[in-house]
Amino acid sequence: MLNKRTTEVYALGQHISMFAHKARRVIDQIRGRSYEETLMILELVPYRACYPIFKLVYSAAANASSNMVSNEANLVISKAEVNKGTIMKRLKPRARGRSFAIQKPTCHITIVMKDISLDEYIDTDSIA
């Protein structure tokens, strides 16, 4: 029987304080690109969402080199998604004793990296 070798690693960032659609704007630019190209894009794009995404991409590459002993030149972002998180609700005092509701949104970012050099099948019958 042939089983596919696991060639994917991921990094998950939860409760990052920004709107999900602002992070998606950056994620859409890096999805499907190589690791080095992604780092160059994230360093040059002037959005605030780039820094936490940069940290997650770097963390996923460190997971790949640690868990799969793979080279960073072979890594490709296979899946990147942004989900809406919880909304922290705060009150800001206003004039005449009133208050104004402030919503501080959060998002969850998942980066999945794949090693394209390890994409092969292993024979489990010969192992047993």
Phi, psi and omega per residue, in radians:
M1 nan 2.428 -3.141
L2 -1.764 2.242 3.039
N3 -2.053 2.514 3.133
K4 -1.418 2.327 3.131
R5 -1.232 2.435 3.134
T6 -1.279 2.083 -3.093
T7 -2.123 0.237 -3.086
E8 -2.027 2.469 3.001
V9 -2.273 2.784 -3.108
Y10 -2.458 2.822 3.007
A11 -2.330 2.409 -3.049
L12 -2.179 2.184 3.070
G13 -1.979 2.086 -3.096
Q14 -1.953 2.650 3.079
H15 0.993 0.785 3.043
I16 -1.444 2.216 -2.946
S17 -1.492 1.562 3.012
M18 -2.942 2.854 3.090
F19 -1.180 2.540 -3.115
A20 -1.159 -0.625 -3.098
H21 -1.267 -0.402 3.055
K22 -1.277 -0.600 3.082
A23 -1.310 -0.594 3.115
R24 -1.109 -0.539 3.120
R25 -1.030 -0.635 3.133
V26 -1.482 -0.704 -3.109
I27 -1.060 -0.643 -3.141
D28 -1.137 -0.431 3.139
Q29 -1.414 -0.417 -3.058
I30 -1.830 -0.155 -3.084
R31 -1.131 2.227 3.110
G32 1.522 0.031 -3.103
R33 -1.686 2.901 3.126
S34 -1.328 2.955 -3.065
Y35 -1.156 -0.819 -3.111
E36 -1.150 -0.703 3.137
E37 -1.148 -0.633 3.103
T38 -1.128 -0.752 3.139
L39 -1.116 -0.672 3.106
M40 -1.146 -0.728 3.134
I41 -1.109 -0.780 -3.089
L42 -1.188 -0.482 3.099
E43 -1.324 -0.473 -3.035
L44 -1.718 -0.385 -3.118
V45 -1.333 2.297 -2.985
P46 -1.548 0.559 -3.126
Y47 -1.697 2.654 -3.133
R48 -1.215 -0.426 -3.115
A49 -1.267 -0.214 -3.060
C50 -1.177 -0.633 -3.050
Y51 -1.142 -0.872 3.099
P52 -1.152 -0.553 3.092
I53 -1.210 -0.671 3.075
F54 -1.043 -0.759 3.126
K55 -1.131 -0.646 3.130
L56 -1.232 -0.697 3.104
V57 -1.119 -0.739 3.111
Y58 -1.110 -0.689 3.129
S59 -1.191 -0.686 3.108
A60 -1.147 -0.640 3.090
A61 -1.186 -0.648 3.082
A62 -1.169 -0.640 3.066
N63 -1.125 -0.672 3.141
A64 -1.165 -0.751 -3.136
S65 -1.246 -0.489 3.141
S66 -1.429 -0.798 -3.026
N67 -1.515 -0.652 -3.064
M68 -1.895 -0.080 -3.073
V69 0.883 0.992 -3.118
S70 -1.966 2.781 3.141
N71 -1.481 2.505 -3.104
E72 -1.218 -0.354 3.130
A73 -1.251 -0.344 -3.115
N74 -1.665 0.034 -3.064
L75 -1.515 2.424 3.100
V76 -2.324 2.459 3.083
I77 -1.354 1.874 -3.088
S78 -1.522 -0.563 -3.134
K79 -2.561 2.344 3.073
A80 -2.493 2.171 -3.109
E81 -2.434 2.688 3.118
V82 -2.202 2.195 3.105
N83 -2.027 2.619 3.125
K84 -1.283 2.358 3.133
G85 -1.800 -2.800 3.135
T86 -1.320 2.791 3.109
I87 -1.977 2.101 3.073
M88 -1.439 2.279 -3.099
K89 -1.886 2.206 -3.133
R90 -2.193 2.782 3.100
L91 -2.035 2.321 3.102
K92 -1.911 2.210 3.134
P93 -1.194 2.418 3.137
R94 -2.148 -3.058 -3.070
A95 -1.203 2.686 3.063
R96 1.041 0.600 3.028
G97 1.347 0.183 3.139
R98 -1.588 2.997 3.105
S99 -2.353 2.754 -3.092
F100 -2.193 2.251 -3.095
A101 -1.361 2.292 3.066
I102 -2.055 2.272 3.124
Q103 -1.878 2.186 3.121
K104 -1.924 1.790 -3.044
P105 -1.385 2.729 3.028
T106 -2.253 2.866 3.095
C107 -2.516 2.811 3.097
H108 -2.027 2.221 -3.097
I109 -2.019 2.288 3.097
T110 -2.098 2.204 3.083
I111 -2.044 2.119 3.101
V112 -1.980 2.163 3.140
M113 -1.958 2.529 -3.110
K114 -2.155 2.416 3.074
D115 -1.614 2.000 -3.043
I116 -1.361 -0.272 3.129
S117 -1.415 -0.391 -3.109
L118 -1.703 0.199 -3.082
D119 -1.367 1.495 -3.123
E120 -2.619 2.949 -3.134
Y121 -1.805 2.572 3.075
I122 -2.028 2.558 -3.108
D123 -1.590 1.984 -3.096
T124 -1.452 -0.274 3.110
D125 -1.238 -0.605 -3.128
S126 -1.315 -0.361 3.140
I127 -1.338 -0.697 -3.063
A128 -1.285 nan nan
